[in-house]
Amino acid sequence: MNKQNAIVLKNIHVGYFEHKIFQDFSCEIPSSQMIGIVGANGSGKSTLLKAIMGLIPNSSGIIQIFGKSLKEVRNQIAYLPQKDSIDWDFPASVLEVALMGLYKEFGLFGRITKQHKQKAMSYLEKVGMADKADKQISELSGGQQQRVFLARAFAQEADLYLFDEPFVGVDVATEKLLIDLLKTSVVNEGKTIVMVHHQLSTVPKYFDFLLLLKEGKLVDIGSVEEVFTEVNIQETYQFIK
């Protein structure tokens, strides 16, 4: 992708029924970087990702992705929701979940070929789950399940990845492995990752660009070096000295 903004939000109003979490909210999110969204519970982090994906209606304002509407670029986006919002008991093997990421290649009624399976396996290999390909997703630990869904996202070969706290339940060593993989296999290829993240201690290591949210408003936005300051963090989380 070129260096245009990945996401532009202009005066959006987003929420559930009469309760608007975002009112007249605007921001620009650059492309080809690791973008972090940080804030306290209830600040609107997950809602913002859902609004970008069109899962929550935007009653007014404009949402553009790579300068286009969501309808025009939906196939260029991979979305991984919060772990708690996924039904982990659905009957599917690890390989079948990874194959879901290749849906745009074989379609709803298309035939899954040997090549499709090999491709899905290559992404499972990347996240260290190839040896679990035949297991049911419900049989895995929480961290293993997250790795499989990351493999599915990688398989989509998207230009924009939206991840909602993807490391919940993942051990520290695996989290580092996955972050390194995201940077080398996604961002270094000119693609964009926008990630809701809760662990403040790893923000400077993981991200290039940061949005700090508080009650549906921006505390600050910009490079991590500029934005991730003690003053901003205290404002974002209302810390008391």
N, C-alpha and C positions, 0 to 999 in steps of 0.2 A: 504494500500500500504506500501511497505517497504521504507527505508530511501534513496533509490537511488534518483538521480535528477529527477524531474518531466519533465523538458525540457532541452535539450542540443542543442545549435545552434553552428555550426562550419563553419566559413568562408562563411556565406550566402551572396548572392547578391539579393536584393529584390527591386522591384519598378515597375513602369508603363512604358512600352516600353523602351526608351533609358534613362529615368530618374530613376536612382537607388537611392532609399532613404537609403537603407542599402548596404554598400559595404564592403565585407570581415569582416562581423560582427560576433562576437562570444560571447557567454555567457552561463552560467549554472544556472538554476533556481531550487532551492531545492523543495522537495515534502513536503506535510503535513504542509504547512504554508499559511499564508495570504501574498500574494506577491503584492506589489504596483508598478505600472509603472507611473512615474511622469515626466512631461516635458512641455515646452511651446507648443502652437499650432504649428503644422507643424514639430514637433520633431520626429515623426514616431511612436507614441504610438499605434494608431489604426492599422497602417500598420503592426506593429509587431504582433499583435494578429491575423490579417488576414493571415499573412504569416504562423504562427503556424498552423492555421486551413486549410491551403492550398487554401485559397480564392484568394491569389495573388501568382503567380508562383515564385519559388525560382530558379533563373537561374543557380546557382552553390552553392556548399556547402551542408551541411547536417543538417537536422532537425530531432531530435529524441525526442519521447515522451515516458517516462518510458522505455527508451532503445530500442524502436521499431519505425518503420515508422508510419506515420499518418494513412496509409491504414489499418495497423494492429490494431490500437487502436481507430479508429474514434468513435466507440460506447461508449468509455470511456470518451468522451469529451462533455461538454455542453458549448455552446457559446451564449452569449447575446450581439448583436451588439449595436451600438449607437442608441439612441431613434429616432433620425432624419432619420435613414436609414430604419425604419420599416414603412410599409404602414398600418396605424392604421384604415383605412376605409374598410379593407377587412371584409366580412360578416362572423363573427364567434362570438359565445358567450364566456364568460369568462371561462366556464367549458370546452368548445371545445379547447380553447387555452391551458389550463392546460393538457388536454388529449394528445395534441401533444407531450408532454414530455414522454409519454408512448408508443410512436410509435414502439420502438424496441420490445415491448411485444406483440403487436397485428398485426404489419406489415401493409403494404399498403392496403390489401384487407381483413384483419382480422376483426372479429366481436368485437366490443367494449362491454364488459360485465359490469354487475352491479359492479363487483369487481374493474374493471378499473375506473369506475366513482367514486366509494368510495375512491379509492387511490388518484385520482386527487383532489377530494374534501378535502382530508386531507392536501394536500399541499396548497390549497387555504386557508384553515383554518390557516395554519402556518403564512401566510403573511397577514392575516386579510381580505381576500376577498371572503370568502365562501358565505356571504350574497349577493354577486353580481354575483353568478354563472350563472344566466339566462340572465343577461344583455349582450348586444352587447359590444364588446371591444371598439368600436368607441364612445360609450356613456360615457366612463369613463374619469376622469381627467388624466392628464399626469402622476402624481404620482401613481394613481391607476393602470394605464396601465403597468407601470414598475413593480409594485408588482405582477401583473398577470404573466408577462413574467419571473420574478424570480421564481414563483411557477412552471412554465413550466420547467425551468432549474433544479429545485430541483427534479421534477418528473423523470428526466432522470437518477437520481441516478448515476451520473458520478463519475469518480475518479479525473478529472481535469475540473475546471470551469474557463472559460475565459469571463470576464465581461468588456465591454467597457463603462465606465462612467455610471454605473447602477443607480446612485442616482440623475441624472439630473431630475428636476421637482418634486422631493420627498421632503416633509417637514422634518425638523430637527428631530422631534420625531420619524417619521417613519423610517428615515435613521438609527437612533440608534437602533431601534427595529430590522431592517433587518441585521445590522452588527452583533448584538448579536446572531441572528438566524444563520447567516453564520458561526460564530465561533463555536457555540454549535452543530449545526446539520451537519456541513461539515468538518471544520478543525479539530475539536476534534475527529472526526471519522477517522482521518488519510488521509483525502482527501486534495486536493490542490486548492486554488483559486488564479488566476492571474487577477488583476483588474487595468484598467486604471482609474486614480483618479486625480482630479484637485484641490481639496480643501486642501491646504497645512496645515491648522491648525489642521486637523484631522488625518494626516498621522501617527504621533507617537502613537495615540490611536488605529488605525485600523490595522496597518501592522506589520509583523515580519521581512520582507525582502523587499528590495527596489531596483528598477532600476531607475536611473536618466538618462534621454535621452536628447540629444541636437543635432539637425540636423542629426539624424541617427547614432549618436555615443554615447557610454556610457560615461557619466561624472563620474559615480561611480556605484558600485553594491555591495550589502552586507546587513548585518543586519541594521535595522533602526537606532539603537544606533550608529553604525559606520558611516553610510552614510548620514544621515539626519542632516547635519551641515550647519551653516551659509555660510561657504565658498563654499560648494557644491551647495547650493540653488542659491547663487549669480551667480555662473558659469552657472548653468542650465538655469536660466532665464535672465542672463545678467543684473542683477540689478545694478543700479548706485548709489553709496553712495552720 
